[in-house]
Amino acid sequence: MLFGPIRTYITVGATQGVILAVPLWQKALAGQTLPQSWAETKPILFALTMATGHGVLRMYSWLPSLIYHVGFHHVAFQHWLFDGW
C-alpha cells in the first residue's frame, strides 16, 4: 500500500522537525514570564509556532537525502548526519 510509506514519512518528518525546533523554543521562551493576558500570549505563541514550522520544514528538506543515502548506499545515520554525506 502506498499510504503506509507516506504516513511513515510524514510522521517521521514531523516528529524529528519538532525535535529540531526545541532550541528555537528555548530561545523564544528565555527570560519570559508567565503571560497574564492574550496580548502577552500572542507574540510568544507566534514565536513557538514559527519555530515549530521551521523545524518541520527543515526536517522535510533533509528526509529525502536521509532516505537516499542511508537506504540506498547503506550509510550509517550518524555518518550521514555528522559527516555530511
Secondary structure, 3 states (H helix, E strand, C coil): CCHHHHHHHHHHHHHHHHHHHHHHHHHHHCCCCCCCCHHHHHHHHHHHHHHHHHHHHHHHHHHHHHHHHHHHHCCCHHHHHHHCC
